[in-house]
Amino acid sequence: MLDVGVSVALLAYKEAENLKELLPEIRQNLEKTGVPYDILVIDTQQTLDETPEVCRTFGAEYYNQEEPGFGGAFKTAIKKARREMFLILDGDGSHNPVYIPDMYAKFTAEHCDLVIGSRYTKGGKTLDSKSSIIMSRILNGVFRLCIGVRAKDISTDFRLYDTGQLKAVQLTCVNYDVLQEVLLKLKLNNRAFRIGEVPITFEKRRYGESKRRLIPFIFSYIRTLFRLIGIRIRH
């Protein structure tokens, strides 16, 4: 049985400086929703910076991820979530917590199963580099067509999920492609799956350097695309 409210997850890879700013901002915006909440920080398998101390200072729960990669951290966060809604956002500051109340309002008012903080829906925008925007647009278009998900931004992890449905899917992807895998599997489990999108501005990371590596990223997505097409066909 899940508790009422929202479990918030941040996946951290040497993001202590960003968390010092993000954790208070997340609390401030969650308070506006009026629902109970907890904040979970999922760190790397081996601690690499002062993230545990930052979590203690700002009242967040600290966990080390139990499996490798972004997908492993995501699965750890799902496992630790205790509340009916599950909100995830980047730990680098590119997802501004100011949008949390709007995402919560849409989720509850429109009875959504998932709400996405979207760069590409009407009113959204991104401050990312032109090359990243082009790659993201191509990725979104190809995966949207191949897995049959109508949302405009399916490569972001700024999302508010129904936790019960999320815990019911089995995820296998290790990298960022888990974000498309989970959408397909949620949809296959619930043919009436309802997705809402709230426009956001995707900002540049506040401190530190990006952890994404382009070549492994591309090859991982190509493999996953064919695998997800196969899963969709079989169902």
C-alpha positions in Angstrom: 0.0 0.0 0.0 1.4 3.4 -1.1 1.2 6.5 1.1 -0.6 9.6 0.0 1.5 12.3 -1.6 4.6 12.6 -3.8 8.0 10.9 -3.7 10.5 13.1 -5.4 13.7 11.5 -6.9 16.9 13.2 -8.0 19.5 11.1 -9.7 22.9 12.5 -8.7 26.4 12.0 -10.2 28.7 14.4 -8.4 25.9 17.0 -8.1 26.5 18.2 -4.5 26.8 21.9 -5.5 23.6 21.8 -7.5 21.7 19.9 -4.8 22.5 22.7 -2.3 20.3 25.0 -4.4 17.8 22.5 -5.7 16.7 20.8 -2.5 15.4 24.0 -0.9 13.7 25.0 -4.1 12.0 21.7 -4.5 10.7 21.9 -0.9 9.4 25.4 -1.5 7.5 24.4 -4.6 6.2 21.1 -3.1 4.8 23.1 -0.2 2.6 24.9 -2.7 0.8 21.7 -3.7 -0.3 21.0 -0.1 0.4 17.3 -0.3 2.8 15.2 1.8 6.1 14.4 0.2 9.6 13.0 0.6 12.7 13.7 -1.4 15.0 10.8 -2.4 18.5 11.4 -3.7 19.9 8.4 -5.6 23.7 8.8 -5.7 26.3 6.7 -7.6 27.1 3.1 -6.4 30.2 4.5 -4.7 30.0 8.0 -3.1 32.1 10.5 -5.1 31.5 13.8 -3.4 29.7 15.4 -0.4 26.2 14.5 -1.6 25.5 12.6 1.7 26.3 15.6 3.8 24.2 17.9 1.6 21.2 15.5 1.9 21.5 15.4 5.7 21.7 19.2 5.8 18.5 19.7 3.7 16.5 16.7 4.9 16.6 14.5 1.9 16.9 10.7 2.0 20.2 9.4 0.6 20.6 6.1 -1.3 23.4 4.6 -3.4 22.1 3.2 -6.7 21.9 -0.6 -6.7 22.6 -1.2 -10.4 24.8 0.6 -12.9 24.0 3.4 -15.3 21.2 6.0 -15.4 18.7 3.1 -15.8 20.0 1.5 -12.6 19.7 4.7 -10.7 16.1 5.2 -12.0 15.2 1.6 -11.0 16.6 2.2 -7.5 14.5 5.4 -7.2 11.3 3.5 -8.2 12.1 0.8 -5.6 12.5 3.3 -2.8 9.4 5.4 -3.7 6.6 5.0 -1.1 4.0 7.5 -2.2 1.2 7.4 -4.8 2.9 9.9 -7.1 6.5 9.7 -8.3 8.3 12.9 -9.5 11.7 12.7 -11.1 13.9 15.6 -12.3 17.5 16.2 -13.2 20.0 16.8 -10.3 21.9 19.4 -12.3 19.4 22.3 -12.2 18.3 22.0 -15.8 14.8 21.2 -14.6 13.6 24.2 -12.6 11.4 23.1 -9.6 9.2 26.1 -10.2 7.1 23.9 -12.6 6.3 21.3 -10.0 2.9 22.9 -8.9 1.7 23.1 -12.5 2.7 19.5 -13.1 0.9 18.3 -10.0 -2.2 20.4 -10.8 -2.4 18.9 -14.3 -1.9 15.4 -13.0 -4.7 15.6 -10.5 -7.2 17.8 -12.4 -7.0 15.9 -15.6 -6.6 12.4 -14.0 -3.3 11.8 -15.9 -1.2 8.6 -15.5 1.9 10.7 -16.4 2.7 14.4 -16.7 5.8 15.4 -18.6 7.6 18.7 -18.1 8.0 19.4 -21.8 10.4 21.4 -23.9 8.5 20.8 -27.1 4.8 21.3 -26.3 3.3 24.8 -27.0 5.0 27.3 -24.7 8.0 25.2 -23.9 11.6 25.9 -24.9 15.1 24.8 -24.4 18.4 26.6 -23.8 20.5 23.6 -24.9 23.0 23.8 -27.7 21.8 23.7 -31.3 23.4 20.3 -32.0 21.7 18.8 -28.9 18.4 20.2 -29.9 18.7 18.7 -33.4 19.6 15.3 -32.0 16.8 15.5 -29.4 14.2 16.4 -32.0 15.3 13.5 -34.3 15.3 11.1 -31.3 11.8 12.2 -30.2 10.3 12.0 -33.7 11.7 8.5 -34.4 10.8 7.0 -31.0 7.4 8.7 -31.0 6.5 7.1 -34.3 8.0 3.7 -33.5 6.6 3.1 -30.0 3.3 4.9 -30.6 3.5 7.5 -27.8 1.9 10.8 -28.8 3.6 13.1 -26.3 5.9 15.7 -27.9 8.9 15.3 -25.5 9.6 11.7 -24.7 13.4 12.0 -24.0 13.2 14.2 -20.9 13.1 12.7 -17.4 11.2 15.6 -15.8 8.1 13.5 -15.2 5.3 12.9 -12.6 4.2 9.3 -12.7 1.5 7.2 -11.0 3.8 5.2 -8.7 1.7 2.0 -8.7 1.8 1.7 -12.5 5.5 2.5 -12.5 6.4 -0.2 -10.0 4.4 -2.8 -12.1 6.8 -2.5 -15.1 10.0 -4.4 -15.5 12.8 -2.2 -16.9 16.0 -3.6 -18.5 17.7 -0.6 -20.2 20.9 0.6 -18.5 21.2 4.1 -20.1 18.9 7.0 -20.8 16.9 4.9 -23.2 15.1 3.6 -20.2 13.0 6.8 -20.5 11.5 5.5 -23.8 11.3 1.9 -22.5 9.2 2.9 -19.5 6.7 4.8 -21.7 6.1 1.9 -24.0 5.7 -0.6 -21.1 3.4 1.7 -19.2 1.2 2.1 -22.3 1.2 -1.7 -23.0 0.1 -2.3 -19.4 -2.7 0.3 -19.6 -4.3 0.9 -23.0 -6.1 4.0 -21.7 -2.8 5.4 -20.4 -3.2 9.2 -20.3 -0.2 11.6 -20.8 -0.3 15.3 -20.1 2.4 17.8 -20.9 3.3 21.1 -19.1 5.5 23.6 -20.9 8.9 24.3 -19.3 12.1 26.0 -20.2 15.0 23.5 -20.1 17.9 25.4 -18.6 21.6 24.9 -18.7 23.1 22.9 -15.8 24.1 25.2 -12.9 27.4 23.7 -11.8 29.7 20.9 -13.1 30.0 19.2 -16.4 27.6 17.0 -18.3 28.1 13.2 -17.7 26.5 12.1 -21.0 28.8 10.5 -23.6 27.6 10.9 -27.2 28.8 7.8 -28.9 27.6 5.2 -26.3 24.4 7.3 -26.1 23.7 6.9 -29.8 24.5 3.2 -30.0 22.4 2.5 -26.9 19.4 4.2 -28.5 19.7 2.4 -31.8 19.8 -1.0 -30.0 16.9 0.0 -27.8 14.8 1.3 -30.7 14.8 -2.1 -32.5 14.1 -4.0 -29.2 11.1 -1.8 -28.3 9.7 -2.1 -31.8 9.9 -5.9 -31.3 8.1 -5.6 -27.9 5.4 -3.5 -29.4 4.8 -5.9 -32.3 4.6 -8.9 -30.0 1.9 -7.1 -28.0 
